[in-house]
Amino acid sequence: MTPVSFDATRLSERIAEMAALPAGSPAPSDAFDVIESLLSQLESGTLRAAEREASGVWRAVPWVKQGILLAFRFGSLADLSPTDGVFSFVDKATVPPRRFDVGAGVRIVPGGSTIRRGAYVAAGVVCMPPMYVNVGAWIGAGTMVDSHALVGSCAQVGARVHLSAAAQIGGVLEPVNAAPVIIEDDVIVGGNCGVYEGTVVRARAVLGAGVVLTRGTPVFDLVNECAYRGTVDAPLEIPADAVVVPGARAVRTPWNPELGISIQTPVIVKYRDDKTDLATALESWLR
């Protein structure tokens, strides 16, 4: 039977009604149609788990995240193992791996990568094995997701981004009003970077290898002689075009001078210029 499709207004209403059901309640008769409609609209890009306001502020879409949580709540465990392989996979039947065909225009190089249902992946995206994209994520056209990279649940990654090997883009489902990590267009994320806790990396920024960004991480701007910090109410933001590298600052305590202990802190050393662009231009040949 063909699943019933819901428009966004009705979908949000039914998700709110089902989310309000007491814990342990059986799945309503239309629960799986609602879940299927939500995941399909996320995959097509007509719905997103976070949206950019005209002011440039990114905000989560709570009802979309509630719907994803319902997929886990009402989904039962199923054997998702490939029929002709030696691997064994057991997960919720409602959020299995996505299948792609040539018409999608997405390159998924063989070698153990997985993109979960409910993730939007635009044409022209290149996935190098092994990598993983979780439910609710959004990846724009022409982006490369390199080996061992992770795009977490509901994370939003723009167009023409390079997520280098072992880059970790954190995700978040709960609380539902928490904004996920945002990587805007044309950003370069170096190898072994970690971007977590709703951090926003603005367009064309460059994160050098090994940079770790969290809400509590201060980032020192040597160009403008200021520091950027997240707060309880607002995430850390990396300015557009910033070039960020790993740094360290001394811990100032009476005990520390003998030990010379320092803690890691990212540092903005410059803003993108023609020389920076030339150093990253060769990536286009790999797409």
N, C-alpha and C positions, 0 to 999 in steps of 0.2 A: 504494500500500500504506500502511495506517495505521501510523505509527511506534510502536515498542514503548515503553511508559511504564515508568519506574523509580521505585520509592519512594525516599525520601531516603537510607536506609541503603545500598541497593544502588547508588544513584547515586554516593554518596561513594566507595564501594569501587571502582567501575569508573573513576571519574575519577582516583583515586590510582594505579590500575594503569596507565592510559594515560599519565598525567603522568610515570611512571617509565620509559617507553619511551625508548630512545636517540634523539637528534636525528636527523631524517631518516627515521625509521621510517614505513612506510605507515600509513594510518588503519586501525584494526581494523574488522572487519565491522559492529560495533554502534556505532561512534564517532558517527555522525550521529543515531542514535536517542538516545544519551546526551546529546548536545548539544541536540537538540530538546526532550527532557524537562527538562533543566536550564533552558533559556530559557523554556519554557512555565510552569514552576513559579515562576520569578522574576517573570514577567509577572502571574501570578495572586496574587502576594504570599505564597504558601505557603513560599517560600524567600527568604532575604535574604542579601546579601553582608556584612552586619554586624548584630550583635544587641546589645541592651541587657541587661546582667545586672541581677539584683535590686538590686545595690549602686549601680546607676546608671552603671557603667563600660560603655563601648561597646567591643566587640572585633570584629575581622574574623572572617569564617568562611572560613578558608583554602581548604578544598576547593571551595567555591563559586567563589572567584576562580580556582582552578586550572582548573575546568571552563570558565570564560569564556575563559581563555587557550587551552584546547584548541580552542575554536571558531575562534580565529584561526589556530592551528597547522595544523589539518586542513582548514580552509575554503579553497576555491579562489576566484580572482578571477572575478567575474561582472559582466555589464553590468546595472546596476540602474536605468538611465535610464527615465523615464516614457515610455510608448509614444506619447503625443500631445503631448510637450513638446520644447523646444529644448535642455534641459539634458542634460548627459552625466555619469553617475555610474558609477564602477567601484569595487567594494568586495568584501570577502569575502562569499561567498554565504550563509554561515552566520549572519551578523549584519546582515541588511538592515533598512531602516526598517520600523517597525511600522505596521500598518494598523488603524484604529479605525472602529467603526460607532456609530450613535446610541445603541445600547444600553449602551455603555461609560460614558456620562454625562460624557465628557471633552470640553471645548470646545477645539478646535484652530482658531483663527481663521485664515482663509486668508492666505498671504503668505510661505511659505518655511520653515516650522518642520519639524523632524524629531525623532522619538522612535525610538531604535534598539531592535531586538529585545532582549529580556531586561531591559527596564526596566519597573518597576511604576508605574503612574499611576492613582491612585484616582479614583473618580467625584467630580465637582465641581471637578476641577482645571481651571484656565483657562490656555491657552497663547497668548501674544500673539506675533505674528510679527516678525522671525524669531527663533526660540530653538532650543536643542538639548539633548536629554537622551540621555546615553550608556548603553551596556549596563551592567546591574547596578545602576543607580540605583533609588531608591525615593522616591516622592513621595506624601505623604498627602493625604487628602480636603480639598477647599476651598482648596488652595494656588494662588496665582497665579504663573506664570513669565512675567515681562514680556519685552518686546522685547530682543533681543541678549543674553539671559541664557543661561548655560551651567550645566547640572548634569552634572558629570563622572562617569566610570565608577565605579560602586559608591557614589557619594555618597548619603547618607540625609537626606531632607528631610521634616520632619514635616507635620502637618495645619495648615491655616489660616496657612501661611507666605506672606509676600509677598517674592518675589525681584524686586527692582526692575530697571529697565532697565539692561542691561550688567553685571549682577551675575555674578560668576564663582565657581562652587562647584567647587573642584578635585576631581579624581578620582584614584584610584590602583588599579592592578592588580598591580603588582609593587613590593616583595616581597609575597607572598600573605598574610603575617601582618600587614601594615601596615593599620591602621584608616583608613577613608576619612574625609572631612569629614562631620560630623554637624551638622545644623540641626534642633533640636527644635521642638516644636509652638509655634505662635503667635509665631514670631520675625519681625521686620521686617528685611529686608536692603536697605539703601539703594542708590541708583544708583551704578554704578561701584565697588561693593565687590568685594574679592577675599578669599575664604576658602580657605586652602590647607593642605596638609601635615597632614591629620588633625585640624585644629582642631575642637573641640566647642563649639557655641554653644547654651547651655542655654535652656530654654523661656522665651518671652516677652521675650527680650532684643531690643534695638533697635540695629542697626548704622547709624550715620549715613552719608550719602553719602560715598564715597571712602575708607572704612575698609579697610585691608588687614591681614589676620591670617595669620601663618605660625607655625610651631613656634618660630622664633627671635625672634619679635616680643614684646617685653615690653609688657604692658598695665597702665597705672597707674590705680589706683582712688582717685580723690580723695575719695570718700565714706568708705571704710574705711581709707584711707591705707596701702595695700599695693600690691604689684605681682604680676601673674600672668605666669608664663613656662612655656613648654613645656620638656621635657628630652628626652634621648635615649630615655628609656623611657616618657614620658608626653606627650600632646599639650597644647598650649595649650587652656585652657578659659575660656570667658566665662561668668560666673555668670548664673543665672536672673534675669530682670527688669533686667539691666544696660542702661544707655543709653550707647553707646560712640560717640565722635566722633573725627575725626582730630586729632592733636596733634603736637607737636614737642618735642624736648629738645636742649639745647646739647651739642655735642661739646667735651669739656674736654681740650685739648692745648695745649702752649705755643705752637704755631703758630696755633691757631684764633682766639684773641681778636681778631686783626686782621681776620679774615674773617667771623666771626659765623656759622659753619656750624652747622646743626642737622640732626638726622635725624628722620624721621617716627616717631611712636609713638602708638598709639591710647590714648585716655583715657576712663575711665568717669566721667562727670560727675554722674550721678544714677541712681536706680533707678525703674522704672516706677511711675507714680501715676495718679490719675484724669485729670489734665491730659494726660499722655502718651497714655492710652487714648483720650481724646476726639479728639486730633489724628490718630489712626490709624483711627478708627471708620468713616470714610466709605468705606474700601475695600470693606466688605461690600456696598455698593450696586453695585459693579462685577462681582460674581460671578454 
